[in-house]
Amino acid sequence: MAPPPRRPPELPEELVEEVLLRIPPADPARLARAALVSKRWCRLVTVRGFRRRFRERHRRATPLLGFLFNRADTAHFVPTSSFRPPRAADRCRGLLTLHSEHGRVLLLLHHADWGLNDLLVVWDPITGEHQELPMEPVYPYTSLKSWNRCDRDHLDCHRGPFLVVFMGTTGVDTFSRVYSSEAGSWSKPRYAPEPYDGFELGNSILLANLLYFKIDEEIIEYNLVNQEVSLVAMPWRTQQRCVLMASVDGGLGFAVVRGDKLQLWELEAGPDTWSLERNIDLGALLPIDALSVKTQAAGYADHEGDGVIFIWTSVGFFTIDLWSDRVEKVGDCRGLYKAVPYVSFCTPALAAVPTDEEPGAGASSA
């Protein structure tokens, strides 16, 4: 009787890790499945060093895992990848989405009396952690804008310190306050030189140390270093929704739908000087019945220079990759007019396993 064939030698762990590092970050479920191959693979995938090397390798391709929108006073998460946040429906019930940055989502528990007993919540969809930030009474305000920022290198933001910038207006004064997770408190109010109103929910962007908020037909610039506020004028007055974005050079830009074109504008050096960066023909990209007078830009996701624009149409919600012009339908049109993109890395967090090699070990929480 012939002896059984010898088991082929195992690949060195360095080679296995090199293969695993090449898994696309937009498909976190594939990493989880790889961890189920054996306890050895599970250990390789779940150690902190691998997670950091995975992020470093793909840092210029941070994946769009999904987006959030508000409907009936509740935030809803729509996946655009294999990632599914744990207990998202429970976590978001009764909360409105304000912004998302560096793997965290800023939510608002809103009461009937604006400014009284409102509550800001920082939610991490990957870990499921919630942190409540009680608002201190200031003045009853008519509109607000809040934004959260991780204060690290953004490769592993989920448990790092963060800031929340809050701007509100009484109609007479516009003020700002900053919450620090390290201090566990809000700063004292700082007042702008003139009142601003009409803050747009979920329409802001951070560029270096400058934070921009869209208001009516202008843009507020907030300097995170000196906490000063200034105004940036738009190139024209329009009723069309303009979505703030990063330009090709990393400066301030915005996207707007005009007719059958998606226009990308860029702020040049100089006082409120804008130039048209791109003019994208939507008729060549979207379905033939998608264009109408109601078609509008609805959100922007920054992929380290390779951005994605969300477009609302009467037949559905679409994304357009600005690098490849690739179009994807990501939702229906019922009540979905504004999108808050969720861009982050998701690597499996599995329970510790023994060192012996048996197939099928581990369970993913991704």
ChimeraX attribute file (.defattr): number of C-alpha atoms within 10 A of each C-alpha:
attribute: neighborCount
match mode: 1-to-1
recipient: residues
	/A:1	3
	/A:2	4
	/A:3	5
	/A:4	6
	/A:5	6
	/A:6	6
	/A:7	6
	/A:8	6
	/A:9	6
	/A:10	7
	/A:11	9
	/A:12	8
	/A:13	12
	/A:14	10
	/A:15	10
	/A:16	15
	/A:17	17
	/A:18	11
	/A:19	10
	/A:20	19
	/A:21	20
	/A:22	11
	/A:23	15
	/A:24	15
	/A:25	25
	/A:26	21
	/A:27	19
	/A:28	21
	/A:29	20
	/A:30	17
	/A:31	23
	/A:32	23
	/A:33	17
	/A:34	17
	/A:35	27
	/A:36	21
	/A:37	16
	/A:38	20
	/A:39	21
	/A:40	20
	/A:41	22
	/A:42	30
	/A:43	18
	/A:44	20
	/A:45	26
	/A:46	20
	/A:47	14
	/A:48	12
	/A:49	10
	/A:50	17
	/A:51	20
	/A:52	13
	/A:53	14
	/A:54	24
	/A:55	21
	/A:56	16
	/A:57	13
	/A:58	17
	/A:59	17
	/A:60	12
	/A:61	20
	/A:62	23
	/A:63	23
	/A:64	22
	/A:65	25
	/A:66	22
	/A:67	21
	/A:68	23
	/A:69	20
	/A:70	21
	/A:71	16
	/A:72	11
	/A:73	15
	/A:74	18
	/A:75	23
	/A:76	20
	/A:77	22
	/A:78	19
	/A:79	18
	/A:80	20
	/A:81	15
	/A:82	14
	/A:83	22
	/A:84	19
	/A:85	20
	/A:86	14
	/A:87	10
	/A:88	16
	/A:89	13
	/A:90	8
	/A:91	19
	/A:92	22
	/A:93	14
	/A:94	17
	/A:95	22
	/A:96	24
	/A:97	26
	/A:98	26
	/A:99	25
	/A:100	27
	/A:101	21
	/A:102	23
	/A:103	23
	/A:104	26
	/A:105	23
	/A:106	25
	/A:107	25
	/A:108	23
	/A:109	19
	/A:110	17
	/A:111	11
	/A:112	8
	/A:113	11
	/A:114	14
	/A:115	20
	/A:116	16
	/A:117	15
	/A:118	17
	/A:119	17
	/A:120	23
	/A:121	20
	/A:122	20
	/A:123	22
	/A:124	21
	/A:125	23
	/A:126	22
	/A:127	17
	/A:128	12
	/A:129	13
	/A:130	16
	/A:131	12
	/A:132	14
	/A:133	18
	/A:134	14
	/A:135	16
	/A:136	13
	/A:137	10
	/A:138	13
	/A:139	14
	/A:140	14
	/A:141	20
	/A:142	15
	/A:143	19
	/A:144	21
	/A:145	22
	/A:146	22
	/A:147	24
	/A:148	23
	/A:149	21
	/A:150	20
	/A:151	14
	/A:152	12
	/A:153	9
	/A:154	18
	/A:155	19
	/A:156	19
	/A:157	20
	/A:158	20
	/A:159	11
	/A:160	13
	/A:161	14
	/A:162	19
	/A:163	17
	/A:164	20
	/A:165	19
	/A:166	19
	/A:167	24
	/A:168	26
	/A:169	23
	/A:170	17
	/A:171	14
	/A:172	10
	/A:173	16
	/A:174	22
	/A:175	23
	/A:176	22
	/A:177	17
	/A:178	21
	/A:179	19
	/A:180	17
	/A:181	17
	/A:182	10
	/A:183	10
	/A:184	8
	/A:185	14
	/A:186	19
	/A:187	12
	/A:188	12
	/A:189	14
	/A:190	15
	/A:191	18
	/A:192	18
	/A:193	12
	/A:194	12
	/A:195	14
	/A:196	23
	/A:197	18
	/A:198	17
	/A:199	22
	/A:200	17
	/A:201	20
	/A:202	26
	/A:203	25
	/A:204	26
	/A:205	25
	/A:206	22
	/A:207	12
	/A:208	10
	/A:209	11
	/A:210	18
	/A:211	18
	/A:212	23
	/A:213	24
	/A:214	25
	/A:215	18
	/A:216	16
	/A:217	17
	/A:218	18
	/A:219	19
	/A:220	19
	/A:221	20
	/A:222	22
	/A:223	16
	/A:224	15
	/A:225	8
	/A:226	8
	/A:227	15
	/A:228	15
	/A:229	21
	/A:230	13
	/A:231	16
	/A:232	17
	/A:233	14
	/A:234	19
	/A:235	14
	/A:236	8
	/A:237	10
	/A:238	12
	/A:239	7
	/A:240	15
	/A:241	22
	/A:242	24
	/A:243	25
	/A:244	26
	/A:245	28
	/A:246	26
	/A:247	19
	/A:248	14
	/A:249	9
	/A:250	13
	/A:251	16
	/A:252	21
	/A:253	23
	/A:254	22
	/A:255	28
	/A:256	23
	/A:257	23
	/A:258	17
	/A:259	16
	/A:260	17
	/A:261	16
	/A:262	21
	/A:263	20
	/A:264	24
	/A:265	24
	/A:266	22
	/A:267	21
	/A:268	13
	/A:269	9
	/A:270	7
	/A:271	9
	/A:272	12
	/A:273	13
	/A:274	18
	/A:275	12
	/A:276	13
	/A:277	16
	/A:278	14
	/A:279	16
	/A:280	16
	/A:281	13
	/A:282	21
	/A:283	15
	/A:284	10
	/A:285	14
	/A:286	19
	/A:287	14
	/A:288	9
	/A:289	10
	/A:290	18
	/A:291	19
	/A:292	12
	/A:293	12
	/A:294	13
	/A:295	24
	/A:296	25
	/A:297	28
	/A:298	27
	/A:299	26
	/A:300	27
	/A:301	26
	/A:302	19
	/A:303	18
	/A:304	12
	/A:305	16
	/A:306	17
	/A:307	18
	/A:308	24
	/A:309	24
	/A:310	28
	/A:311	27
	/A:312	25
	/A:313	24
	/A:314	16
	/A:315	17
	/A:316	17
	/A:317	23
	/A:318	22
	/A:319	23
	/A:320	20
	/A:321	16
	/A:322	16
	/A:323	10
	/A:324	10
	/A:325	13
	/A:326	11
	/A:327	18
	/A:328	15
	/A:329	16
	/A:330	17
	/A:331	16
	/A:332	14
	/A:333	14
	/A:334	11
	/A:335	10
	/A:336	17
	/A:337	19
	/A:338	24
	/A:339	28
	/A:340	26
	/A:341	28
	/A:342	26
	/A:343	22
	/A:344	29
	/A:345	28
	/A:346	27
	/A:347	25
	/A:348	23
	/A:349	21
	/A:350	20
	/A:351	13
	/A:352	12
	/A:353	14
	/A:354	11
	/A:355	11
	/A:356	9
	/A:357	13
	/A:358	12
	/A:359	14
	/A:360	14
	/A:361	18
	/A:362	21
	/A:363	15
	/A:364	17
	/A:365	18
	/A:366	19
